[in-house]
Amino acid sequence: MTIRYLYASDLTSAPELAADMFRDRSAQFRDRMGWDVTVDEFGWETDRYDRLDPLYVIAEDAAGGHAGSMRFLPTTGPTMLAEVFPNLTGGGAIRSPLIWECTRFCLSPAAGRGAARQLLLAASELGFGMGLTHALGVFDAPMTRIYRRLGWEPEVLGSEDGISAGIWTFSAATHDRLCGMVGVHPSQSRHWFEAAFGGFLPLPVGA
């Protein structure tokens, strides 16, 4: 297993991995879950938030293929929760340079059993590396129980028509627990992050 952190503008450095990710998103969200999503002629599932240079967290399998991924955007800009699902937070947008939104949590059909938990560990590492306090997400309501089982449960902010919004708190205790559950030493988790960013990455100026 290897964790990659890639902005959309950097996906050209890993074209096969990117193609696998977008095709697996199509397989999950359109084919298995029946969502009304846009899939292009290459079989890629993308939306307008992929055009905002989001940061992708990608778990690679042993062959270097896509095992799972998530997409992160700062809440100081456009987010799915604020623009598509504002009803889940009472109509008020949550905006802070210390809070990023996580969407498109996707697992490859061939992913190993530990891929989901590996992605949560990677998200936790991202939070610490970026100096964040929380992550927001929109997900199918039954996922709350799955996140609890995986070791990092969000606080549910609101639910409607089977969709929930939740907020995850970054904490050292949660990070250590996820490292133990994944079987990865904290130094290895940090190494994957530093391989992409060279250590602590300050927030953008003006964020």
ChimeraX attribute file (.defattr): number of C-alpha atoms within 10 A of each C-alpha:
attribute: neighborCount
match mode: 1-to-1
recipient: residues
	/A:1	15
	/A:2	15
	/A:3	24
	/A:4	17
	/A:5	24
	/A:6	21
	/A:7	18
	/A:8	16
	/A:9	13
	/A:10	14
	/A:11	17
	/A:12	12
	/A:13	10
	/A:14	10
	/A:15	11
	/A:16	13
	/A:17	19
	/A:18	21
	/A:19	18
	/A:20	18
	/A:21	26
	/A:22	21
	/A:23	20
	/A:24	25
	/A:25	27
	/A:26	24
	/A:27	21
	/A:28	20
	/A:29	18
	/A:30	16
	/A:31	12
	/A:32	11
	/A:33	11
	/A:34	11
	/A:35	11
	/A:36	9
	/A:37	13
	/A:38	14
	/A:39	17
	/A:40	12
	/A:41	6
	/A:42	9
	/A:43	16
	/A:44	19
	/A:45	22
	/A:46	17
	/A:47	11
	/A:48	9
	/A:49	15
	/A:50	17
	/A:51	10
	/A:52	15
	/A:53	16
	/A:54	19
	/A:55	21
	/A:56	25
	/A:57	24
	/A:58	29
	/A:59	28
	/A:60	19
	/A:61	18
	/A:62	10
	/A:63	8
	/A:64	12
	/A:65	21
	/A:66	26
	/A:67	30
	/A:68	28
	/A:69	30
	/A:70	22
	/A:71	24
	/A:72	25
	/A:73	23
	/A:74	23
	/A:75	23
	/A:76	17
	/A:77	13
	/A:78	16
	/A:79	25
	/A:80	17
	/A:81	24
	/A:82	19
	/A:83	11
	/A:84	10
	/A:85	19
	/A:86	17
	/A:87	16
	/A:88	21
	/A:89	18
	/A:90	10
	/A:91	12
	/A:92	11
	/A:93	18
	/A:94	16
	/A:95	16
	/A:96	15
	/A:97	18
	/A:98	17
	/A:99	23
	/A:100	26
	/A:101	26
	/A:102	27
	/A:103	20
	/A:104	18
	/A:105	21
	/A:106	25
	/A:107	23
	/A:108	21
	/A:109	14
	/A:110	12
	/A:111	17
	/A:112	13
	/A:113	8
	/A:114	14
	/A:115	22
	/A:116	22
	/A:117	19
	/A:118	27
	/A:119	24
	/A:120	23
	/A:121	27
	/A:122	26
	/A:123	24
	/A:124	26
	/A:125	22
	/A:126	22
	/A:127	21
	/A:128	19
	/A:129	19
	/A:130	19
	/A:131	17
	/A:132	20
	/A:133	16
	/A:134	20
	/A:135	23
	/A:136	25
	/A:137	22
	/A:138	25
	/A:139	17
	/A:140	14
	/A:141	18
	/A:142	11
	/A:143	15
	/A:144	19
	/A:145	11
	/A:146	13
	/A:147	15
	/A:148	11
	/A:149	11
	/A:150	17
	/A:151	15
	/A:152	21
	/A:153	18
	/A:154	19
	/A:155	13
	/A:156	18
	/A:157	15
	/A:158	16
	/A:159	18
	/A:160	12
	/A:161	7
	/A:162	9
	/A:163	15
	/A:164	21
	/A:165	24
	/A:166	22
	/A:167	19
	/A:168	19
	/A:169	18
	/A:170	20
	/A:171	13
	/A:172	12
	/A:173	9
	/A:174	16
	/A:175	23
	/A:176	16
	/A:177	14
	/A:178	24
	/A:179	23
	/A:180	13
	/A:181	15
	/A:182	18
	/A:183	11
	/A:184	14
	/A:185	13
	/A:186	15
	/A:187	10
	/A:188	13
	/A:189	20
	/A:190	18
	/A:191	16
	/A:192	18
	/A:193	23
	/A:194	15
	/A:195	12
	/A:196	14
	/A:197	14
	/A:198	12
	/A:199	14
	/A:200	14
	/A:201	15
	/A:202	10
	/A:203	14
	/A:204	9
	/A:205	5
	/A:206	6
	/A:207	11
